[in-house]
Amino acid sequence: MTAKLNCAIIGAGIAGASAAYALLMRGANVQLFEQYDLRHDRGSSHGPTRLFRLAYFEHPDYVPLLRQAISLWRAMESEAPEKLFHQIGVFMIGAPNGNLIKGMRRGAFEHDITIEDLTRQEAAKRYPHFRQPDGYDAVFEPEAGFIRADRVLNHLFAKITEMGGTIRPRTNVTDWSVSDKCVELATKDGRETFDRLIITPGAWGNDLLRLDVPIKPLRKTLFWIAPGDKSYLFGSNFPPFAIDREDGRFFYGFPAIDGDGVKLGEHTGGTVLESATDPTQPPPDEAAGVKEFLREIMPDAPQDFSNAKQCLYETSPDSHFIIDAHPRDKRVCFAAGLSGHGFKFAPVIGEALADLAINGETQSAFDFLGVGRFGSP
Ligand SMILES: Cc1cc2nc3c(=O)[nH]c(=O)nc-3n(C[C@H](O)[C@H](O)[C@H](O)COP(=O)(O)OP(=O)(O)OC[C@H]3O[C@@H](n4cnc5c(N)ncnc54)[C@H](O)[C@@H]3O)c2cc1C
């Protein structure tokens, strides 16, 4: 009987919120613990937007999971009060042998995904905001797009509460242990017992998971430029984009939405922190790379930033997710090391965690993300 399972989830970022929703849909009791306020801006899941790409350059084995994610995003959107998933395509430029273009072509070929190769003239006509460097290819992926991250979190928290789940903000879980009978958590409120535990710790993974697989907190800065003119607004022909430079640096951005400017970030680079809560590091000069990108690729756009915010990646040793039952005990499972590209998978990660919690295993499409690939942790 799964309906009466008492499940604790540590971490109310997108992974934990998605797992809570999936478990509640299956009739479990859920308590979702979060050390800070909900929607806080110290982790990985805050902010307005995240890219969705299907022809996945990171590894083609993600594509079946992304196809499931598309269905689940649409299902989520159908019950949400606002639009969550804009499948409007993503414009990409890069060296033909660089990770992005080579990897997405491989993913598209292996999984029969439509991508449109654009000549220089076609790209310049369709997307005049971008200056394509010599020797770079331009590709448009129509099934890609972007997700409204903050709206998704709002929707999930509302659903979790509506479905009878308990959300416990400002409740740091300081310890967990397993015994024959239960899983036990320690918080400021004392010790509490559950049937199952899901850990979705973001950049705090090393403390909580106790695996011999380091999760590196990597701080990133995001920048906004004022929209300039109306042609940068969402709904015009300014697309979500990804640019892979010949030197390996990878930039991405979104059209201006909700009164904010155009959002820009560098996926590569960043500042490695000793710990996710390390307040002592001076702000890095991450602006320089994005400024250079603007000058070279978007020279007609406003070159001054109107805003900047920080966010953490939680990077696994190979930059691929780690989603599995915990080696110590199958009643504990986790999703960690989402490595700066996990948001688009959130509903399918939630389902996988619910499978692992309830059945002790999930679909084989997740096998390549198991913790066993790092040896015996
Ligand atoms: C700048 C930036 C841009 C990105 N762009 C994209 C993109 O375009 N597309 C994409 O798919 N992905 C993107 N990502 C990645 C994606 O956002 C992350 O993979 C995802 O948000 C990770 O979610 P999470 O729930 O694992 O981690 P988090 O959101 O960090 O959540 C973990 C939570 O656990 C809590 N916690 C930790 N320890 C404890 C404890 N002991 N007790 C209680 N609570 C605890 C933390 O406070 C935190 O709230 C981006 C990430 C960043 C930072």
The ligand as an SDF file (V2000), in Angstrom:
LIG
                    3D

 53 58  0  0  0  0  0  0  0  0999 V2000
   22.0510   30.8830  -13.3250 C   0  0  0  0  0  0  0  0  0  0  0  0
   21.4220   29.5690  -13.6180 C   0  0  0  0  0  0  0  0  0  0  0  0
   20.9210   29.3360  -14.8970 C   0  0  0  0  0  0  0  0  0  0  0  0
   20.3590   28.0900  -15.2160 C   0  0  0  0  0  0  0  0  0  0  0  0
   19.8370   27.8830  -16.4440 N   0  0  0  0  0  0  0  0  0  0  0  0
   19.2130   26.7270  -16.7200 C   0  0  0  0  0  0  0  0  0  0  0  0
   18.5630   26.5350  -17.9500 C   0  0  0  0  0  0  0  0  0  0  0  0
   18.5470   27.4220  -18.7990 O   0  0  0  0  0  0  0  0  0  0  0  0
   17.9250   25.3600  -18.1730 N   0  0  0  0  0  0  0  0  0  0  0  0
   17.9030   24.3680  -17.2400 C   0  0  0  0  0  0  0  0  0  0  0  0
   17.3110   23.3110  -17.5010 O   0  0  0  0  0  0  0  0  0  0  0  0
   18.5190   24.5130  -16.0480 N   0  0  0  0  0  0  0  0  0  0  0  0
   19.1640   25.6610  -15.7680 C   0  0  0  0  0  0  0  0  0  0  0  0
   19.7670   25.8560  -14.5680 N   0  0  0  0  0  0  0  0  0  0  0  0
   19.8640   24.7390  -13.6340 C   0  0  0  0  0  0  0  0  0  0  0  0
   18.6320   24.5420  -12.7880 C   0  0  0  0  0  0  0  0  0  0  0  0
   18.0650   25.7620  -12.4220 O   0  0  0  0  0  0  0  0  0  0  0  0
   19.0790   23.6990  -11.5840 C   0  0  0  0  0  0  0  0  0  0  0  0
   19.6070   22.4720  -12.0770 O   0  0  0  0  0  0  0  0  0  0  0  0
   17.9340   23.4170  -10.6480 C   0  0  0  0  0  0  0  0  0  0  0  0
   17.2870   24.6070  -10.2650 O   0  0  0  0  0  0  0  0  0  0  0  0
   18.4570   22.7010   -9.3960 C   0  0  0  0  0  0  0  0  0  0  0  0
   17.3840   22.5420   -8.5280 O   0  0  0  0  0  0  0  0  0  0  0  0
   17.5620   21.8260   -7.1270 P   0  0  0  0  0  0  0  0  0  0  0  0
   16.2020   21.7010   -6.5710 O   0  0  0  0  0  0  0  0  0  0  0  0
   18.3820   20.5980   -7.3040 O   0  0  0  0  0  0  0  0  0  0  0  0
   18.4840   22.8100   -6.2740 O   0  0  0  0  0  0  0  0  0  0  0  0
   18.0760   24.1370   -5.4310 P   0  0  0  0  0  0  0  0  0  0  0  0
   17.1400   24.9650   -6.1950 O   0  0  0  0  0  0  0  0  0  0  0  0
   19.3300   24.7750   -4.9650 O   0  0  0  0  0  0  0  0  0  0  0  0
   17.2830   23.5350   -4.2190 O   0  0  0  0  0  0  0  0  0  0  0  0
   17.9190   22.8660   -3.1530 C   0  0  0  0  0  0  0  0  0  0  0  0
   17.2580   23.3490   -1.8960 C   0  0  0  0  0  0  0  0  0  0  0  0
   17.6470   22.5310   -0.7940 O   0  0  0  0  0  0  0  0  0  0  0  0
   17.6840   23.3620    0.3380 C   0  0  0  0  0  0  0  0  0  0  0  0
   18.4770   22.6710    1.3590 N   0  0  0  0  0  0  0  0  0  0  0  0
   19.7610   22.2710    1.2540 C   0  0  0  0  0  0  0  0  0  0  0  0
   20.1690   21.6940    2.3960 N   0  0  0  0  0  0  0  0  0  0  0  0
   19.1060   21.7190    3.2470 C   0  0  0  0  0  0  0  0  0  0  0  0
   18.9110   21.2540    4.5780 C   0  0  0  0  0  0  0  0  0  0  0  0
   19.9040   20.6700    5.2820 N   0  0  0  0  0  0  0  0  0  0  0  0
   17.6980   21.4210    5.1510 N   0  0  0  0  0  0  0  0  0  0  0  0
   16.6800   22.0250    4.4600 C   0  0  0  0  0  0  0  0  0  0  0  0
   16.8360   22.4910    3.1880 N   0  0  0  0  0  0  0  0  0  0  0  0
   18.0280   22.3360    2.5970 C   0  0  0  0  0  0  0  0  0  0  0  0
   18.3330   24.6250   -0.2050 C   0  0  0  0  0  0  0  0  0  0  0  0
   18.1410   25.7390    0.6450 O   0  0  0  0  0  0  0  0  0  0  0  0
   17.6620   24.7690   -1.5490 C   0  0  0  0  0  0  0  0  0  0  0  0
   16.4900   25.5700   -1.4690 O   0  0  0  0  0  0  0  0  0  0  0  0
   20.3310   27.0750  -14.2270 C   0  0  0  0  0  0  0  0  0  0  0  0
   20.8210   27.3250  -12.9380 C   0  0  0  0  0  0  0  0  0  0  0  0
   21.3480   28.5610  -12.6330 C   0  0  0  0  0  0  0  0  0  0  0  0
   21.8660   28.8060  -11.2480 C   0  0  0  0  0  0  0  0  0  0  0  0
  1  2  1  0
  2  3  1  0
  2 52  2  0
  3  4  2  0
  4  5  1  0
  4 50  1  0
  5  6  2  0
  6  7  1  0
  6 13  1  0
  7  8  2  0
  7  9  1  0
  9 10  1  0
 10 11  2  0
 10 12  1  0
 12 13  2  0
 13 14  1  0
 14 15  1  0
 14 50  1  0
 15 16  1  0
 16 17  1  0
 16 18  1  0
 18 19  1  0
 18 20  1  0
 20 21  1  0
 20 22  1  0
 22 23  1  0
 23 24  1  0
 24 25  2  0
 24 26  1  0
 24 27  1  0
 27 28  1  0
 28 29  2  0
 28 30  1  0
 28 31  1  0
 31 32  1  0
 32 33  1  0
 33 34  1  0
 33 48  1  0
 34 35  1  0
 35 36  1  0
 35 46  1  0
 36 37  1  0
 36 45  1  0
 37 38  2  0
 38 39  1  0
 39 40  1  0
 39 45  2  0
 40 41  1  0
 40 42  2  0
 42 43  1  0
 43 44  2  0
 44 45  1  0
 46 47  1  0
 46 48  1  0
 48 49  1  0
 50 51  2  0
 51 52  1  0
 52 53  1  0
M  END
$$$$
